[in-house]
Amino acid sequence: MTRARAAHKSRAPLAAAAGALVLLAALLQGRVDAAIGRSDSASPLLYLPSGRYLKVVSLGFDGILADALYLWSIQYYSNYRIEDRYEYLEHIYKDIITELDPHYLDAYLTGALIMSAEARRPDLALALLDKGIERNPSAWILAFDAGFLCYQDLKDYARAGAYFEKALRAEDVNPQVRRFYAEMANRAGDPRASLREWIAIHQTATSDYVRAVAWNHVRDLKVRIDLEGLAAGIAAFRSRAGRAPRHLDELVRAGILTSLPLDPEERPYDYEPGTGRVAYGGSRVLGR
């Protein structure tokens, strides 16, 4: 037997198995589509085997089967005649497709998008993305997608920041992720942490645009933090002396502040002794 014929013979079982698998996927899709066509119901999906079972019977071609089911799912969830099509959404993406191929990033991202944007189930989307993050810790896009969902849809800025922080640990992460992380710290009520991040972004920026954006955030955050610190110092002085300080220098002499901050233009902040009100004489770039 020649080497070519031997190689052909050794590949024959694999080719047959692959063909059988594709046929299995086609038959599975045909049976489900036929059932749905008769009833416009998602109930036939209840009988789809779990991903673990399909992984066993796929003869090692679980990736091909995951591809087939993924492509079918996009078509299926585009059929708006099926009113209850979202009932087994988690089963399809979390229990079947991503069990067949735990590294199928598109399945996690597309499934999460359908869950959050169409089914209005961000809880399912985050559970699917959490699974993807656990199985693919180097894929920063999964943690970023989860963080963006918490930021945009849930307005849960602390949780969003935690996801963005996970994304930052991955290699080759997009630099924009750090900007989202910095902003989430501010929105979650920690402007000092946000300021530290924006200063670092400003110092390491490689483009004038990013450097300018970072400086705008640094400027506004510095003003906010300085004014809050001065207001707290004035309140502490009033509590001790029974009056507002006549000059801000009194806060330093009283040991309440170690020094007086200057505004971004290197000028003292405006102060009204009669009211005890401190203000910034310039304008905040981002208006907040």
N, C-alpha and C positions, 0 to 999 in steps of 0.2 A: 504494500500500500504506500503511495507517495505521501510526502509531507502535506501537500495541499489537500489531498483527499482526506487524510487523517484529521487535519484542522477543520475541514468542512464537516466531517462526521461528529467532531467534538462540539461544534457550535449548533448542530441540528437540534438537540434537546432544548437548548436555551431559546432558539428561535421559535420552536414549537410552543414552549412555555409562554414566551412573550405574546405570541399570536393568540393563545388561549386566554391570556389575561386581558388583552384588548377586547376579545370577544365577550368575556365575562362582564367587562365594564359596559360594553355596548348593550348587552342584554339587560343588565341591571338598570341602565338609564332608560331603555325602552319600556321595561315593565313599570317603572315608576311613572314615566311620562304618560303611558297608556292609562294607568290608574288615575292619574291627576286629570287627564283629559276627560275622563268620564264623570268625575265628581267635583273637579275644581277644589280639591281639598288637599291639605298637607298630611292627612292621616297615613298614607302609605309610607311616609318617611319613618314612621315609628318602627317599621320592620326592617330597616336597614341594619345590617350587623355592625357591631362595634369595630373601631379601627384595629383593636388588638386581634380580633378574630380574622378580619380581612388581611391583616399582616401575615398571619399564619398560612392562610390559603392562597396568598398571592405568589407563592413559590419564589420569593426573593425579589419580585418586581413590584414591591409596595410603592416605590416612587412613581412608577408609571400609573398605577391605579390611583394614587393621590392626585396626579395630574388630571386624569380623566374625570374624577369626581369633582375636582376644583372647577374645571371648565364647565361641567354640567351644572354646578351650583350657581355659577354666575348667570347662566341662562335661566335656571329655575327661579332665582330670586328677582329676575327681571319680569316675571310673569305676574302682572298685577291682578289677573283674574282670580288668583288663589288668595283668598282673603286671609286665611290662617297660615300663610306660608312661613311666618316667623316662629311658629310654635316649636319647631324642632331645630331652630337655628344653631343653638349651642351644640346639639347632638352632631350636626353635620360638620361643623368646623373644629370644635374642641375635642369631640369624642371619636371622630372618624378621620377626617383629612389630616389633621396635625398629629394624630396617633400613627397613621401610616407613614408620614414623613415629618418628624418633629422639627426639621430644619427648613421647612417650606415657608419662607418669610412672607411671600405674597398671600398665602392662605391666612396667616395671622392678621395681616394688614387689611386685606379685603373683608375678611370676616368681621373684624372690629368695626370697619366702616359701615357695613350693613347693619350691624347690631346697634351702633350709636346713631347714625344719621337716618336710617329708615325705620328700624324697629323701635327706636327710642329706648334702648336698653343699655345705657352706658355701663351698668354693672356687669353685664355679660361681656361687653367689649373689653373691659379692664381685666376680667378673669381670663379671657383668651390671651390678651397681651402679656399678662403675668406668666402664663404658661410659656409663651414664646421667649420671654426674658430669661426664665429659668433654664430653658433648653438651649438658648442662644445668647449667652452673656456678652459675646463680642459684637452682636448686632445692635448698634446704638439706636437704629431707627425705631425699634420696637419700644424701648423705654421713652424715646422722644415722642412717639405717637401717643403713648399712654399719658405722658405729661401734658401734651397739647390738649388731649381730651379733658383732663382735669381742669386745665386753665380755661379753655374756650367754652366748654359745655357746663361743667360743674361749678366753676368759679371757686374751686378748692385749691387755693394757691400754695398752701403748705404741701399738700399731696403732690401737686404738679412739680414743685421744686424738688421733692424727693425722687421723682421719676427722672427729672432732668439731671440730677446728680448721678443717678445710675448710668445714664447715657454718657456722661462725661468720663466715666471710668473705662469705657470701651476704647479700643485703638481706632485711629483714623476717624474719630468723631468729627462731625461738621462743626466748625468754630462758632456757628450761630447758636448752637445749643447753650454755650456758656452765657450768651446774652439773655436767653430765656431764663436761665437759672438765676442770673443776677436780678432780673426784673421780678421773678417770683418771690425772692427774699423781701423785696420792698413791699409787694402787694400783700404778703403774709404778715407784715407788721414788723419787719426787722430791717430798717433802713441802713443801719450801720454795716450789717453783713452785705447788703446790696451795694453800698458804697465801696467796700473793700473789693468786691468782684469787679465793679465798673472801673475802679482805679487800675486793677490788674489788666483788664481788657485794654484800657487806654495805653498802658505801658508796653503791652506786647503786640499791639495792632500793627499789621503790615500794610494797611492801606489808609489813606487820608480820610476816606469816608467813615470807616469803622472808628478811627481815632476821634473824629468829630462827633459821631453818635455817642461814643463812650463819654467824651468830655461833657456833653449836654446833660447826661445822667449824673455825672460826678458833680457838676455845678449845682443842679437842682437839689440833689441829695444833701450836699454840704450845707446849703442854705437852710433846708428843712431841719437838719440835725442841729446846726448852730442855733437857730431860733428856738427850737424846743429846749435845748440846754440852757440858753439864756433865760427863757421863761421860767424854767424850773428853778434856776438860781435866784431870780427875782422873787418867786413865791417863797423860797426858803428864807431869804433875807427879810421879807415882810413878816414871816412868822416869828422871826427872832426880834426884830426891831419895832414891829408894829407899824411900819411904814415902808413905802417903796424906796429903793436907793435913789439918792439925788443924782449920782452918776454911776455908770456901770463899773467904774473902777472900784467902787465900794464892795462889789462882789468878790474881788480879788483880795482886798484888804481884810475882808471878813473871813477869808479862808474858804469861801464857798466854791469859788472857781480858782484854778491855778493860773489861768491866763484868759484873756478875752479873745475870742475868735474874730478873724477878719472875714469880710465877705469875699466873693470870688474876684472882685476888683481890688482886693487888698485895702479896703476901707472899713472903718468901724461900722457896726450896724446902727441904724437909727434908734434913738431911745427917747421916750416921752416920760419925764419924771413924774408928772402929775397923774398919769394913768398907769404908769408902770408897764407901758406897752413897748415892745421891741419889734422892729420891722426891718426889712431889706429894702434899700433904696433903689435897687435895680429891678429888672424883670426876670422872671423865671422862664428859661428857654422852653421847657416842656409844659409850662402852665399848671404845675401841680405843687 
